[in-house]
């Protein structure tokens, strides 16, 4: 009986120790948890603006200081800059909320920033567009239109016969006059489907085809820009 009592008492003490250790471990893990970073807000270059600041390296290139706000819980940032003429994107890492980058003059760009820390989750800012000023000019070409719908490489049901091509357009001078939509089964598309001042156009499609489309944006001064080519398939 005495041995049984000792055994029960010892087991009770052992369980208490296990619970205490488990609680300590959990508390420690909670204290060491790292919150995911928040998205930053962009500062400069401003949205839909002409960037005239920066150091001119050559007649074709200048250095711009990209700036954004400190993001909560972020320890580093990744800056993404896209040349809207060539549709090529470069990225840069920074431990502070700014980064000096050499880019082409007389060229439209878009940019955004991804907030990071030691956790796998990240947060992305809004995307802003700007035109990096070149030689003095009285008018700038519009930003290439952003194609919205149908999404790139989407596959549509075989029953689809009519749909709307949709896009968005912006311009530093705010003088866009019209959009020309090129559409067809040839890549790149060369057939003019419509010219319109709106941001959408209706088309007819057939089953078993892959279609390609792009948009040419025009302004008051006959400046133009071409979007990238999107494709979609009707099953």
C-alpha positions as CSV (number, residue, x, y, z in Angstrom):
1,X,0.0,0.0,0.0
2,X,2.8,2.4,0.9
3,X,4.6,1.6,-2.4
4,X,1.3,2.3,-4.3
5,X,0.9,5.6,-2.6
6,X,4.5,6.6,-3.4
7,X,3.9,5.5,-7.0
8,X,0.7,7.6,-7.4
9,X,2.3,10.6,-5.7
10,X,5.4,10.3,-7.9
11,X,3.3,10.1,-11.1
12,X,1.3,13.2,-10.0
13,X,4.5,15.2,-9.5
14,X,5.9,14.0,-12.9
15,X,2.7,15.1,-14.7
16,X,2.9,18.5,-13.1
17,X,6.5,18.9,-14.3
18,X,5.5,17.9,-17.8
19,X,2.7,20.4,-17.9
20,X,4.9,23.1,-16.5
21,X,7.6,22.5,-19.2
22,X,5.0,22.4,-21.9
23,X,3.5,25.7,-20.7
24,X,7.0,27.3,-20.6
25,X,7.7,26.1,-24.2
26,X,4.4,27.5,-25.4
27,X,5.0,30.8,-23.7
28,X,8.4,31.0,-25.2
29,X,7.1,30.3,-28.7
30,X,4.4,32.9,-28.3
31,X,7.0,35.5,-27.2
32,X,9.2,34.7,-30.2
33,X,6.5,34.9,-32.9
34,X,7.2,37.5,-35.6
35,X,4.2,39.3,-37.1
36,X,4.0,39.5,-40.9
37,X,5.0,42.8,-42.5
38,X,2.4,45.4,-43.6
39,X,2.2,47.0,-47.0
40,X,4.1,50.3,-47.4
41,X,2.7,53.4,-49.1
42,X,4.7,54.9,-52.0
43,X,6.0,58.5,-51.9
44,X,8.1,59.3,-54.9
45,X,8.0,59.3,-57.9
46,X,4.4,60.3,-57.7
47,X,1.5,58.5,-59.3
48,X,0.8,59.4,-63.0
49,X,3.4,62.1,-62.9
50,X,6.3,63.5,-64.9
51,X,9.5,62.9,-62.9
52,X,11.8,65.8,-63.5
53,X,14.0,65.3,-60.4
54,X,17.1,63.1,-60.3
55,X,20.7,63.3,-61.4
56,X,21.3,63.0,-65.1
57,X,24.1,60.5,-65.8
58,X,23.9,60.8,-69.6
59,X,21.5,62.3,-72.2
60,X,19.6,59.0,-72.0
61,X,19.9,57.9,-68.4
62,X,19.2,59.5,-65.0
63,X,19.4,58.4,-61.3
64,X,16.1,58.6,-59.4
65,X,15.7,58.2,-55.6
66,X,12.6,56.0,-55.1
67,X,11.0,56.7,-51.7
68,X,8.3,55.0,-49.7
69,X,7.1,54.9,-46.1
70,X,8.4,52.6,-43.4
71,X,6.1,49.6,-43.2
72,X,5.1,48.0,-39.9
73,X,7.1,44.8,-39.0
74,X,9.2,45.1,-42.2
75,X,13.0,44.7,-42.0
76,X,13.7,44.9,-45.7
77,X,12.1,45.8,-49.0
78,X,12.2,44.7,-52.6
79,X,11.7,47.5,-55.2
80,X,10.2,46.4,-58.5
81,X,10.5,48.8,-61.5
82,X,8.9,48.0,-64.9
83,X,9.8,49.7,-68.2
84,X,6.4,50.1,-69.8
85,X,7.9,50.4,-73.3
86,X,9.8,47.0,-73.2
87,X,7.6,45.4,-70.5
88,X,10.8,44.3,-68.7
89,X,11.0,44.4,-64.8
90,X,14.0,44.8,-62.6
91,X,14.1,44.5,-58.8
92,X,16.3,45.8,-56.1
93,X,16.7,45.1,-52.4
94,X,16.9,47.7,-49.7
95,X,17.1,47.7,-45.9
96,X,15.7,51.2,-45.7
97,X,12.7,52.9,-47.2
98,X,14.4,54.4,-50.3
99,X,16.6,53.2,-53.2
100,X,18.6,55.1,-55.8
101,X,18.3,53.6,-59.3
102,X,19.5,54.5,-62.7
103,X,16.7,54.4,-65.3
104,X,16.2,55.6,-68.9
105,X,15.1,59.1,-69.6
106,X,12.1,59.8,-71.7
107,X,10.5,56.5,-70.7
108,X,7.3,55.5,-68.9
109,X,7.7,53.2,-65.8
110,X,5.6,51.6,-63.1
111,X,6.8,50.6,-59.7
112,X,5.8,48.9,-56.4
113,X,7.5,47.8,-53.2
114,X,7.2,44.4,-51.4
115,X,7.7,44.5,-47.6
116,X,9.6,41.6,-46.1
117,X,11.0,40.2,-42.8
118,X,12.1,36.7,-41.7
119,X,8.6,35.2,-42.1
120,X,7.5,33.8,-45.4
121,X,4.5,36.1,-45.8
122,X,5.1,39.4,-47.6
123,X,3.0,42.5,-48.4
124,X,2.9,44.5,-51.6
125,X,2.2,48.2,-52.1
126,X,0.0,49.7,-54.7
127,X,1.5,50.1,-58.2
128,X,2.2,53.6,-59.5
129,X,3.1,54.8,-62.9
130,X,5.3,57.8,-63.9
131,X,7.2,59.2,-66.9
132,X,10.9,59.8,-66.4
133,X,11.5,63.1,-68.1
134,X,13.9,63.3,-71.0
135,X,14.8,66.3,-73.2
136,X,12.4,69.2,-72.9
137,X,9.1,68.4,-74.5
138,X,5.6,69.9,-74.5
139,X,3.8,66.6,-74.7
140,X,4.2,63.1,-73.5
141,X,3.0,59.8,-75.0
142,X,0.3,58.1,-73.0
143,X,1.1,55.2,-70.7
144,X,0.6,51.9,-72.5
145,X,-2.9,50.6,-71.8
146,X,-3.3,48.0,-69.1
147,X,-5.3,45.1,-70.4
148,X,-7.8,43.9,-67.9
149,X,-10.2,41.3,-69.3
150,X,-10.1,38.6,-70.5
151,X,-7.1,37.9,-68.3
152,X,-3.8,36.7,-69.9
153,X,-3.9,33.1,-71.1
154,X,-7.4,32.5,-69.7
155,X,-9.5,29.6,-71.1
156,X,-13.1,30.3,-71.8
157,X,-16.0,27.9,-72.1
158,X,-16.8,26.6,-75.6
159,X,-20.3,28.1,-75.3
160,X,-18.7,31.6,-75.3
161,X,-19.7,33.6,-78.4
162,X,-19.6,37.2,-77.3
163,X,-17.4,39.0,-74.8
164,X,-16.0,42.4,-73.9
165,X,-12.4,43.4,-74.2
166,X,-11.6,45.7,-71.3
167,X,-8.6,47.9,-70.4
168,X,-7.5,51.0,-68.5
169,X,-5.6,54.0,-69.8
170,X,-3.7,56.9,-68.2
171,X,-1.6,59.8,-69.4
172,X,0.6,62.5,-67.7
173,X,-1.0,65.2,-69.9
174,X,-4.5,63.8,-69.5
175,X,-5.2,64.2,-73.2
176,X,-6.1,60.7,-74.4
177,X,-8.4,60.9,-77.4
178,X,-9.0,57.3,-78.5
179,X,-7.9,53.7,-78.4
180,X,-7.4,51.4,-81.3
181,X,-8.0,47.7,-80.6
182,X,-6.1,45.1,-82.6
183,X,-7.6,41.7,-82.5
184,X,-7.3,38.3,-84.2
185,X,-5.9,34.8,-84.3
186,X,-2.5,36.0,-85.4
187,X,0.3,36.9,-82.9
188,X,0.9,39.8,-82.8
189,X,-2.5,40.9,-83.9
190,X,-2.6,43.3,-86.9
191,X,-6.3,43.6,-87.7
192,X,-8.0,46.7,-86.4
193,X,-11.1,45.6,-84.5
194,X,-12.4,49.1,-83.4
195,X,-11.4,52.6,-82.6
196,X,-13.1,54.0,-79.5
197,X,-12.9,56.6,-76.7
198,X,-14.2,54.1,-74.1
199,X,-12.3,51.4,-72.3
200,X,-14.0,48.4,-73.7
201,X,-15.2,46.9,-77.0
202,X,-17.5,44.0,-77.8
203,X,-16.2,41.1,-79.9
204,X,-17.5,37.8,-81.4
205,X,-15.5,34.6,-80.9
206,X,-15.7,31.0,-81.9
207,X,-15.0,27.7,-80.2
208,X,-11.6,26.0,-80.7
209,X,-9.6,29.2,-81.3
210,X,-6.9,31.2,-79.6
211,X,-7.2,34.9,-79.9
212,X,-4.6,37.7,-79.4
213,X,-5.3,41.4,-78.7
214,X,-3.6,44.7,-77.9
215,X,-4.5,48.3,-77.5
216,X,-2.9,51.4,-79.1
217,X,-3.5,54.6,-77.1
218,X,-3.5,57.9,-78.9
219,X,-3.6,61.5,-77.5
220,X,-4.3,65.0,-78.8
221,X,-0.7,65.5,-80.1
222,X,-0.8,62.2,-82.1
223,X,1.5,60.5,-79.6
224,X,0.8,56.8,-79.3
225,X,1.7,53.9,-77.1
226,X,1.2,50.1,-77.5
227,X,0.1,47.7,-74.8
228,X,1.5,44.3,-74.4
229,X,-0.2,41.4,-76.2
230,X,-2.8,39.3,-74.3
231,X,-4.1,36.0,-75.5
232,X,-7.1,33.8,-74.5
233,X,-8.6,30.6,-75.7
234,X,-12.2,29.5,-76.4
235,X,-12.4,25.8,-75.7
